[in-house]
C-alpha cells in the first residue's frame, strides 16, 4: 500500500493544442491489472511515449462515484473512442467498468493509486527557501542558548539579536546554505536556506530577544538565522503543462547534495518566476554532450546534448525553481540542460 504518500494529484489540460498528438508505445499492453506500488506515472509509461500526457487517454462515466480514482486490483483496458485511444477501468471488487476523468482531487492515499510520488517533495514545499543575500544579512541571528549552550533542541530557550520593532509570534530558524550561481551569466540567483525548526517569541530586552524552540528537525546552533514565517499558499495540486515560453535553462544543484541526478531527485534550475516559470511546468532534461578532439584538425568539439529525462516544476522562486525528476532514461548531472518537452 502507498501510505507514505500523503496526497493524490489527478489533473489534465484538455483544451491545449500541446496535447493534440498522443503517441502510444508500440509494445503497450491491451490490459493491465493495477497493483500495490503503482503510480499513474508508472502506468502511463507502459502506454505512452510521453507519460506526462497521460490525462489525454482518461475519460469519465458520470454515473459512478469517484470514477477518477483507481485502486490495486482494478483492470485497465485500452479501447478506442471516436478513433482515439482511451483507458477504461473495471473495478477489482465491484466488477464495474468506468471511464476516468481528467480532473483534480486531493484524497488520503490508503489504497488509491497516486499520480506522482509527492512524499519526495513535501519537505521542499514547506521547509526549504531560496532567499536573497540582503535578506540573510539583515535577518536576526542566534547568539546563545540558555546557560550559554551553543547547541539547542526542542524545549530549549535561546537568545537572538536583530530588529524587533515588529516582533512576530514565531520565527523559522534557518541555516544558510550554498549560493546558487547562474553558470552562464555568473549572476547570484539566491541562497539556499534550510529550515531547522521554529522558535516562539517570548520577550525582548535591550535588543536581545528570548525565544523557545518549539519544533526542531535538526539541532540549532549559534549563528543560525531567524526569518519570519512565510504567508503563502502551499501547493498540493499540480497542473502538468508545457511552458508557453521558450525555456533554455540548466540544472544547477541537486538538493540531496550529490552531483548525479536520478529519478525522483529534487533539483534546482536557473529559471524562476522572473522567467515566467510556473508550478506544473514540465521540462525535458538533456544530458550535456561530451567534448572530443577531432583527430584530423586537432579541434576541440562539443557533441550534441541527448535527451535523458523529464522533470516537473513544483515550486518557484524569483530566479530559481525546484523540480522533481519524473523520468530518467540515462545518467544526468549538474549543468545538464532543461528545455521545452
N, C-alpha and C positions, 0 to 999 in steps of 0.2 A: 504494500500500500504506500501511497505517497504522502504520508503525514508530515514529512519535513517541508513540503510545500505549503504555503500559507494562503495563497490566493490563486484564482483562475483568471486568465485573460483570454477571452474569445472575441475577436474583433475583425472587421473587414472594411475595406473601402470598395464598394461595388459599382461606383459610378466613374472611377478614374480610368482614363484610357491606358494608363500604365499597366492595368491588369488585364488588358484585352487578350493577350496571347499566352495561354497556359499550355505548357508543353509537358505531356506525360512521359515518364520514363519508359523505355522500350520493354523492360522486363518487369513492369509493375504487376502486382498480384490482382486477380479479379475479386478476391475476397480476403479479409483479414480479421482474425479474432483479436480483440483488444486484450492486452494482458497487463498485470501489475508492472509498474515501472515505465510504461509507455508515456510519452508526451505527444501532443498533437503535432509538434515539430518532427518528432521521430516518425510518426505515421505518415505525415505528408512527404517526408523524404523517400518513402517507399514508392510514392506515386508521381511526384513532381520533380522536374529538373531544378526548379527554383522553389524550395519548400516554403519560403515566406509568402508565396502567392496562394497558400492553401485555402484561404476563405473562398476563393473563386469556385471551388468544387463542393461547397457545403450549402445546403438549402434547408427549407423549413416545412414541417407539417404543423400548421397552427392548431390542429385538433388535439395534440398531445402536450402534456405538461413537461416543461423543461426539455424541449427537443434539441436544444443547443448543447446539451451535455452528453458525454459518452463515458462509459464505465467499463472496467475489466469484465470480460465475458461477452461484451457486445460484438455482433458480427457486422463488419463493414463490407458493403458490396459496391463495386463500380458499375454504374449504369450510364446511359446517355439520355439526356432530356433536351429535346429540340436540337439534337446534334452535338450537344456539349456534354462533356464528362461531368458526372456528379456522384457523390457518395451517399448511399442510403445506409441506415443502421437498423439492425434487428436486435432488440433488447435481449440480453442473455437470459434474464429471468422471465420477462413478460412476453417474449417472442412476438414483439410488435415492430413493424418497420416504420421508421420515421425519417425525416429529412432534416439535416442540420442547417441552422440559420447563421449567417454572418451577423453577429450581434455582440453586445458587451454585457458581461456579468461578473460579479465577484461573489465567490461562494467558498465555504470551507472545503478543504480537499481531504476528506476522509476516504472516499472511494472514487471521486470523479477524476478524470484524466486531465492534467494541466496542459496549458498551451506551451509555455516555456518555463524553465526552472527558476522561478522568482526567488527562491531561497538564496540563489547565487548573488542577487543584487540588493537584498533587503538592507544590509548594514550600510551600503553605499547610498541608499535613499535617505537615510536618517542620520547617520553618524559622521560621514566624511564631508568636507567642504574644500573648495578651492577659493582662496581669498587673495587680496592684493597685498603687496609689501607694506603699503601705508596702513592698512587695517591691522596687520600684525604688529607693526611698530607702535601704533597708537593704542593698542589694547592693554588692559590691565594684566598683571602677572603675579604669580605666586612668589612670596618672599620667604615664607617659613610655615611649618606646621606647628600645632600646639606642642609645647615643651621643646621647641626648636627642632622638631623632627624634619628631616629632609625628604622623607617618603611618606605619603598619606594613603589611607584606604577608606572604605565606606564607614561613615560614622565619625571620622576624624574632623576636627576643626582645623582651619588653616587661615593664613593671612595673605592679603594681596594689596598691591599699590596700583593706583590708576585714577581715572576721572570718575568720581562717584556723584557728580552733580545730578544725575538722573538714575538712581540705582534701580536695577531690575530685581524681580523676586527670585530669579535663578539665573545662573550663568553656565554655559558649557565650558568645560575645561579641555583645552586643545594643546597638542604638541606640534610645533611647526615641523614640516617635512621638507621634501625636495622642492626645488623651484622647477616649474615647467617652462622650458625654453623652446621657442619655435626653431626647428632645425634648419629652416631656410632663411628666416629673417633675423634670427638671434633675439627676437623680442621676448622678454619675460612675460609669459601668459598668466602667471599666477603661482601661488604657493599651496602645496598640499597642507591641510590642517586636519590632523587625526583627532577625533574626539576621544577623550579618556574617561569622561564622566560628567556629572552635573553637581554644581555647588549651590547651596541655598543661602541666600543673603540673610545675615543676622543683624549686623550693625556696622557703623563706620566711626572712627575716632581719629581726628587729625590726619586724614588722608589714608589711613590704613583700615581696610575692611576686614571683618571677620565673617567667614563663611563655613558651612558644614558640607562635607562631601556626602551627598545623599544617594548617589549612584556612581558606580565605577566599574569599567571593564578592564582597567589597567591601572597600576599604581600611578599616583600623581606625584610630581617632583617639583622642587624649587625651580622657577624659571618657566614653568608651563603657563600658557596664556588663557585668559578668560574672555569669552566672546558672548554677547547677548544671544539668547536663543532666537532662531530664525522664525519669522512669521511667514510661512509659505505652505502651499498645498503639497503634500507628499503624493506623488503619482502612484496609483496602484492599478490603473488600467492603461494599456498601451495600444496605440493605433499604428500598426505597421504600415509604412508608406515609403515611397521613393521620394527623395528630395526634389522639389521643383527646380531648384538652382543647381548649377554645376558644382560639384564638390571635388576638390583635389587636395586631400589632406594626408596626414601621416599619424601613425601610432607613435606616441612619444613616451608612454610609460605603461607598465603592467602593474596593477595595484596589488598583486600578490608578491611583488618585489623581485620577480625573475625577469630575464630578458627575452626568453622564448614565450610564444603565445600559443595557447591550446584552446580547444573547445570549452566554452563556459567560463573562460577567463574574463575578468573585467579590465578593460584597457582605457587609457586616456588618449583622445585625439586632439590635434591642434586646431580645432574648429569649435566655436561656441555660438551662442545666440547672436553675437555680433555678426556672424556669417550666416544667420538665419537657420542654424541647426535647430531642430525640434525633437522633442521626445517622440520616439517611434520611428524616426528616420532609419531606414535600412541602407547599409553601405557594403559594397564589395571590398574585400581586402586583397591587395595584390602584393605578392612577395617580390622584394627587390631582386632584380636580375644581378647576376654576378659580373664582376669585371674580369675581362680576359684580354690577353695581349695578342694582337694579330701577328702571327709568326712571319708574315711576308713584309709588312710595313713597319712592324715594331710599335704600332699604335696601341694605346690602351683603350679598349672599347667597353661600353656598358651594355650588357644583354637586356632584352626587354623584360619587363615585370610579368609575372604569371599570376593569374587569379588563384587564390589559396583559401578563401573563406568568406563568411558573411558575418556582419555584426549589426546589432540594433542599438541605437542611442536610447538610453533610459534616463539620463539626467544631463542638463545643460547648465553651463556657467557662461560668463561673458565671453571668454576667449578659448575655453576648452569644453569638452564633453566627455561623459563616461559612456562606454559602450559595452554590451555583452556579446561575446563571440558565440554565435549560434551554430556556426558550421565551420569546420576546418578540414580541408582536403589535403593539405600538406603543411609542413612546419612553417611558422611565421615568427617574426621577431620585431623588436622596436625599430622604428623608422620604415617599416613597410607601409605602403600607400593605402589610402582608403578613397574610393571613388563611388560614383553612382552605380547602382547594380545593373 
